[in-house]
Amino acid sequence: MYREQLLLLIETPIYVLLIVGEMLISSYQNTKSYSTKDTATNLMCTALNFGLDFAMRGITLAALIIAFQLSPFHIENQAIYWLLLFLGQDFFYYLLHLTDHYTRFFWAVHVTHHSSEKFNFTVAIRSSVFQPLYRFIYYMPLGFLGFQPLDILFMYALCQTYGFFVHTEKIRKMGFLEWFMVTPSHHRVHHAKNPIYLDKNMGMVLIIWDKLFGTFQPETEKAEYGLTTPLKTGSPGEVIFGEWGKLIADLKKPVPFSTKWKYLWKPPGWSPDGSSLTSNEIRKKLGHL
């Protein structure tokens, strides 16, 4: 636990300096990258997420300990151990992120992170408030593979730290790193609502998973941020619970149970009559597939 606390102590002042610096640059360039309301919402989301994550810590640790105790594996070499833990954590994050985007029930949680029409360092902390309730499930396989629970938590925190730095428009391209790392260019694509960009570039640190599994999209046009259906008010309640309200409204429709089930587990935008479209359906309609 102390390693996570030390990481937090180190990264917090760096975050503050970068946010203030980006604010000043944005003000000087008059790019309107920040707004008071949007930044306040981002801070509120990270506070709520942090509180729930803290409340779930005991359950998370217990689940990882159980998985670890069932493990028949033991990795002696420390260099290999940490390399494999990094690769494993990044891969299982990719699966978590993919599920959040392609299953409406989980998108209702994750949509909060994508609801800002800005793209700056504070958007990195516009956290999916309820994700700590289920996130640990995706990392239980790492425990079964022989990785210590506290090491898993530390690696997750370390990779999340990297994720902060790619939420910016101030860095354009990063040379050869574009080939295998998630960069600001890749992550601008991820946060954009341009049809060609929807549900692309899911990686946290490595972009290789996206390239391997067909979810990679390079930055080829200017990104427009936010949701395909913009928020009406941008109030805290709408940011956190808005998609849940829409999902519940769909589930109340007089349709067969099988259709209700699909509303829950099909990709966001799915509808039985085509009145709303998934990201792939939008691309197909526009000729991008």
N, C-alpha and C positions, 0 to 999 in steps of 0.2 A: 504493500500500500504506500510506503514512504516514497517509492520511486515515482508513483503517480503524483503525489503531493509535491515532490521536488520539481517534476516537470511542469506542474501548474504554476509554481512560484517563478520558474524561469520564463515560461511562455507568456504569462499575463502581461508583464510590462512591455514585452516585445509587441504583443497584439495592440496594446494601447498606443504605442509609438507609431506603429504602422497605420492604424486607423486615423489618428490625428494627422499624420503626414499625408495620407491619401485625401483626407478632408481638405487640407490646405491646398494641395495641388489641384483638386477638383474645383475649389473656390477660385483659385488663380486662373484656371483654364475655363471657368464658367461652363463646366460640363454637366452640372446639376446631378452628380452621381449620388448625392446624399439628400435626404429630407429628414426633418426632425421626427415626424410621425413614423416613418419607415424604420429609422434607427431605433426609436423607442420600442417598436414592436419586436425588432430583432433581439433587443436586450431582454424583453419580457419573456420571449420564447426560450432563450437559453437559460434564464433563471428557473422557469418552470421545468424544463428538461433536466436541469442539474438537480433540482429537488427530487423529482421522481426517480432519477438515476440513483441518487443517494438512498432513497427509500427502498429501492429494489436491490441494493447491493448484497444484502444477505441471501436473497433468493438466487441471484446471479452466481454468487460464489458457491452456494450449495449445489447448484446444478452442474457447475464446472468441476467441482470436487467429486461428485458422483461419477461423472464421465471419466475423470482421470483415474479414479480407483478401479474402474472397469478396464482400464487400458492394459493390453499385453505388451505394449511397446516401451522401449527406453532408448533414448538417444544419448550416447556417451559424449561425443564430440560437441563441445559448446558452440563452436563456430557454425557447424552444420545445424545444430539445434536452433539457434537464433535465426539463421537464414531460412530454414524451413518454416519456422513460426511466422516470420514476416510474410513469406509467400502464402502460407496457409491462411493467415488472418486477412490478407488483402483479397485472396480468392473468395473466402466466405463472406467478406463484406460485399464483394461484387454480387454474389448470389442474393444477399439480403436486399441490396439496392435494386437489383433486377426485379425481385418479388414486389418491392414497394411500388415500382412503376407499372408492372404488368398485371397486378391484382387489385381490383378496385377497393376491396376492404382495407388493404394496407396502404393504398394510395391516399385514402381518407386521412391517414396519419401523416404520411410523408408530404402531402400537398402543401402543408404549411411552409416547408423549406423552399418551395418553388413559387410562392405566391407574391413575392416582391417583384416590382417592375424596375427595381434598381439592381445593380450588380457591383458590390463593393465588399470590403473585408468584413463589414458587420453582417452581411447576408450569410456568411459562413456560420454565424452563431444563431441564425434564425432556425433553431433546431426543431426537428420533428418531435413534438412534446411527448407523445405517448410511446415512442419507439422503445424506451427501456423496458416496457412491459413484456416484450417478446424477443428483443435483439439477442439475448443470451443464448437462445435456442440454436441460432446459427453458428455459435462458437463452441457448442458442446462437442462436436466432432473433433475439434482440436484437443480437447481434454482426453478423449478416447484415443487419440493418436500419440499421447504421451507428453503433452505439454502442460506445464504447471499452471493452475488457475490464475495465480497472481501474475505470471509471465504473460498470459493471454490478455489480461486486463491492461497491463502496461503496454503491450504492443498495440492494442487497440487505441489507447490514448495517444501513443506516439504517432500512429498513422493519421489519426484525427487532427493532430497538430499540423502535419503536412497539408491536410486538406484545407486548412485556413488560408494558406498562402496562395491558393489557386483561384480564390474569389476576388479577382481584380481585372479591370480593363487597362491598367497602366503598363502591364507587361504584354507585349504582342506575341512574339514567338521565341522559343528557347533552343533553337538549333537542333543538334542531334538528340537532345532530351525528348523532343517531340516523338521520337520513334518508339520509346518504351515507357516514358513517364507520363502521368497525367499532368498537364500544364494549364496555365490560365486560358490559353486558346482552346484546349479541349473542354475545359469546364464551362467556358462561355457558351459553347455549343449545348452542353447539358442543361443549362438554365434557360435556354432560349425557347420561344414558342413558335419560331419559324417551322413550318411543316417538315422540312428536310432534317431538322435538328431534334424533333420530339423523341424522347426516350432513348437518347444516344449517350455514349461515353459515361458508363456507370462506375468506372474504376475510382478508387480513392487515391492510390499512389501510383500503381502501374496501369498503363493503358493496354497492356498486352492481352488482358482478358477480353476486352472489347474487340480487339482485332481477331482474337481466336474464335469468338462466339458470335460475331456478326453484328455487334452493337456499336461499332466505331463509325464516327463521322467527323472528317476534318472540318475546320472552320473555312467556309468558302464564301459566305455572305455575312453582312452585318447582323449581329444577333439582336433580336427584340425580346426583352425579358418579361416574365410573368406567365400567367395562365392563358390558355386559348379562350376561356371564358373569364374575363377579368372580374376581380372582386367588385362588389357594389359599393361598399363603404370602406373596406380595409380595417374594420374594427377588430379588436383582439378576438372577440367571439366569432366573427366570420372567418378570420385567419385560421383559428384552431378547430372550429366546429362546422364551418360552412359546408364542406364536402360530406360530413356525416349527415347533415340535414337533407342534402340532395339525395343521398343514398337511402335514407329512411323514407323519403317521399316516393322513391321508385319502388321500394319494398312494399309500400302501402297500396300500390296500384292493383286493380282487380285482374291479376294475371296468374297463370299456373305456377305452382311451386317451383317447377323446373326453371321458369323464367326468373323468378325471384333469386334462385340459387345462382343463376348466371349473372344477375346484377351484382351479386356479392363477389364472385370469383373470376369473372371475365375481366379483361383490361378496362381501364377507365374509358368512358365514352361509348362502351358497347350498348346497343339497344336492339330489341327484337325487330323493330320496324325501320331502322336506319335513320331515325330522327336525330340521333347523335352518333358520332363516329369515333372509333379508336384512332390512335396515331397512325397505325399502318393503313387503316382505311382512308384516312385523310391523304396520306402520301400516294396511295393507289389512285384515288380520285383525281389528284393533281398531276399524275403521271411521274411521280418520283420513285415508284417501285417497278 
